[in-house]
Structure formats: C-alpha cells, structure tokens
Amino acid sequence: MAAVMAAGMVSAQDVVIKRDTVRDTIVVREVVREYILTSDTAKIAQIQKNGVTESKKKKQPIKIHFDFRGDWHSTFDDRPASERELDGADAYKSAFEGKYLQFYLDGNITDGLSYHYRQRLNRLNGIDNLFKSIDKAYMQYDFKSGWNVAAGKFPMAIGGWEYDAAPIDVFFATEFWNQVYCFQLGIRGGYKFADGRNSLVAEIANSPFNPVEKGMANNMYAYSLLWYGDYNVFQSSYSVNVMEIKDGTYIGQVVLGNRFLAGPMTIELDWTQRFHEKNNLMGDFSGVLNVKGNIHDWVNIFGKVDYDQNRTNIFYGVSKDEPYWINYNDQILTYGVGVEVFPIKKQKFFRLHTYWYQTLNLGKDYWKDYDLKRHHLSIGLTVDFTAFERK
C-alpha cells in the first residue's frame, strides 16, 4: 500500500510499475517515465520493456471491394420493314448482359503515401488484354503543404462531368466518351488551395492515339491542365488538353464542365471544343446536358442529351482506315431518360435502374449501322460489395 501511495505522489517523474507475482504487490522499482495514477483508472501513454519504449505501430487504412452491374438490354426498331431490310436489321433484339465486374484496392502505406487499383475482371480474356483491363494502378504522395504527386495508370485529366464519372454509373454517353480511351500511363502533380474550394492538376501521359498497346510506342504524349472548383451551388471541372494524334500533328481541346446544385436538382452542362489544323470554330465539338433530381433520398431521375459533331475531315487515328471516334460530317445526337432506385434505407451499395435512349446521326452521310437508328431500353442492377475495410 505504501508503494502505491508513493507512486501516486510522484508527479512529472518517471516510474515503472512492476507486479510481483509472488507477493501480489506493486513495487516502485526505478524512476524512468511519467506515470499518473487516478482513483478509477490508470492511463498509460507508453509501454516500458527492458528500458526501451515500444510505440504501437499505426494501422493504415485499406479497402478491398467489388462491384457488379448487369442489365437486361433490348433494342427495337420502329422503321418500316422495307427500310430495316436495307440494313439487315431485325425489328427487336434483347439479352441479359454483364456490363461490369470490377475489383478495387485502395489504401495507404504511410500517412501521405496512398495506392489505388481498379481492374475490370469482365475484360480478362487473354494476356494481351490483361493490362488494358486495369483502369487504375497508381501511387500518390500528398504533402502537408497541399501539393501531391502521382505516377502510374489513371484516367486522363480531361475534365467535364460526364468524363469524370465512374463508367459503371454512365448509362449512355457521347461518342467521344465511348471511343477515346482515357486510362493512360503517366505522371501528374496537383495542388489543393488552402480555401478547400479549388485544386489544380497538371499531367503528362501517353496520348490516347498512341498505339503503344500494339507494341508501337512512338513518343506520342498528351498534356493536360485541369481545374476543379467548388462554390456550393456551382462546381467546375475545366481543362485544357493537347494530344498528339500522329507524328507531329496535335489536337487541342478546351473542356468546360459545369455543375449547378439547386436543392434536390443537379444540372450538368459540359462543352468540349476541339482545335486542330483543319478546324473551324464550330467544326469539332461535343456537348452534354444532364439534369438529375433526387426524390426522398432513395430515388434519382434523370434526362440527358449528348451531341457530337466532326465537320473537319480529319481522322483521329494512325490512318484513315482507323478513324478514332467519328467520321467526317457525322452529327450524332443521343437523348434519353432514366430512373435509379436504392431500395435499402440509407444504403447505396444496391441499386436498381432502368433507362431508355435513342441515337441518331443528323449528318449528310448517314451510317448504315442500324444501331444509330434504334431505340434502346435497359433494366438492371448494380451491387457494390466491400470484402474488407479498415479505416
């Protein structure tokens, strides 16, 4: 008892408490660390062992999860039978489709160093496509000053809210989104301003027109500068990009991604203007209008219009035999509506959805592809399953 009282009287001095298993008493052995004894609990900040302090190693966050999306998709054609016969099109087709099956791994190695990985398992159909099935595989270091650097494979800093969205959440999109492969190897640096409202990203990556995946890397790169802004009712995703489309030939683009928040309503308006040698001001561009509404926090409704135009007689590929996204004089209009339902209260891991859209080519040189003249209807579900998480 005297030993216990002595330990409680030592203030701001170092003490080791050792239990003598024979006498079942507590003995003050030597002065080593501050020890505060309260009447109801003892709070120990550090552990002594053989005179050496052992600090408990901090466990870093990690998350492993999967998501899956499957749809029943149907197409139907309301044109006269004589017109469909010219295209060899049936009046109606349908099937169940597995759209996405993805694996995610995200976590931290240290407080500043993080890693991010996402792979589409549904694309694993051969060694040649193994790396292409990986959307993201990069490491990032965040400095306390607001700067960060990253290297690896990630979505290019192209900007615009449609392009920023996770592919699994995009039901139909512009032809530019459909055709230009944005997941590229590169390096980037970023800065988040102290106000928390603005951040910048500067990036150098392989050009999406670089045939590096065919073993033909030829010094073709893309250069991007992206600005994110968050001003409550208005959010921005603006970028300037310069991409080499073939040796010595570049295409520039300015992307203005605007998002407006008005209570349960969200309005996204993206404008992508492309510039190159044969460009006129309105020759080559894409536009997106997406209006979304939230009802009782578990139902989302949306209406969307996409438009692509290329009237510059330029092909986005390594040759005219490989046009990269749309041909000369194509004017492609896509419009549709949809509903998302989250039936499990206060949870977003399970989603039911249905949407309808139609795509038309308004240009003079109509494609013979009947898919551009048909109606599309899908009903499906999305599941996000977390296998392991440590925060």
C-alpha positions, 0 to 999 in steps of 0.5 A, a space after each residue: 500500500 505504501 508503494 502505491 501511495 508513493 507512486 501516486 505522489 510522484 508527479 512529472 517523474 518517471 516510474 515503472 510499475 512492476 507486479 510481483 507475482 509472488 507477493 501480489 504487490 506493486 513495487 516502485 522499482 526505478 524512476 524512468 517515465 511519467 506515470 499518473 495514477 487516478 482513483 478509477 483508472 490508470 492511463 498509460 501513454 507508453 509501454 516500458 520493456 527492458 528500458 526501451 519504449 515500444 510505440 504501437 505501430 499505426 494501422 493504415 487504412 485499406 479497402 478491398 471491394 467489388 462491384 457488379 452491374 448487369 442489365 437486361 438490354 433490348 433494342 427495337 426498331 420502329 422503321 418500316 420493314 422495307 427500310 430495316 431490310 436495307 440494313 439487315 436489321 431485325 425489328 427487336 433484339 434483347 439479352 441479359 448482359 454483364 456490363 461490369 465486374 470490377 475489383 478495387 484496392 485502395 489504401 495507404 502505406 504511410 500517412 501521405 503515401 496512398 495506392 489505388 487499383 481498379 481492374 475490370 475482371 469482365 475484360 480478362 480474356 487473354 494476356 494481351 488484354 490483361 493490362 488494358 483491363 486495369 483502369 487504375 494502378 497508381 501511387 500518390 504522395 500528398 504533402 502537408 503543404 497541399 501539393 501531391 504527386 502521382 505516377 502510374 495508370 489513371 484516367 486522363 485529366 480531361 475534365 467535364 462531368 460526364 468524363 469524370 464519372 465512374 463508367 459503371 454509373 454512365 448509362 449512355 454517353 457521347 461518342 467521344 466518351 465511348 471511343 477515346 480511351 482515357 486510362 493512360 500511363 503517366 505522371 501528374 502533380 496537383 495542388 489543393 488551395 488552402 480555401 478547400 474550394 479549388 485544386 489544380 492538376 497538371 499531367 503528362 501521359 501517353 496520348 490516347 492515339 498512341 498505339 503503344 498497346 500494339 507494341 508501337 510506342 512512338 513518343 506520342 504524349 498528351 498534356 493536360 491542365 485541369 481545374 476543379 472548383 467548388 462554390 456550393 451551388 456551382 462546381 467546375 471541372 475545366 481543362 485544357 488538353 493537347 494530344 498528339 494524334 500522329 507524328 507531329 500533328 496535335 489536337 487541342 481541346 478546351 473542356 468546360 464542365 459545369 455543375 449547378 446544385 439547386 436543392 434536390 436538382 443537379 444540372 450538368 452542362 459540359 462543352 468540349 471544343 476541339 482545335 486542330 489544323 483543319 478546324 473551324 470554330 464550330 467544326 469539332 465539338 461535343 456537348 452534354 446536358 444532364 439534369 438529375 433530381 433526387 426524390 426522398 433520398 432513395 430515388 434519382 431521375 434523370 434526362 440527358 442529351 449528348 451531341 457530337 459533331 466532326 465537320 473537319 475531315 480529319 481522322 483521329 487515328 494512325 490512318 484513315 482506315 482507323 478513324 478514332 471516334 467519328 467520321 467526317 460530317 457525322 452529327 450524332 445526337 443521343 437523348 434519353 431518360 432514366 430512373 435509379 432506385 436504392 431500395 435499402 434505407 440509407 444504403 447505396 451499395 444496391 441499386 436498381 435502374 432502368 433507362 431508355 435512349 435513342 441515337 441518331 446521326 443528323 449528318 449528310 452521310 448517314 451510317 448504315 449501322 442500324 444501331 444509330 437508328 434504334 431505340 434502346 431500353 435497359 433494366 438492371 442492377 448494380 451491387 457494390 460489395 466491400 470484402 474488407 475495410 479498415 479505416 
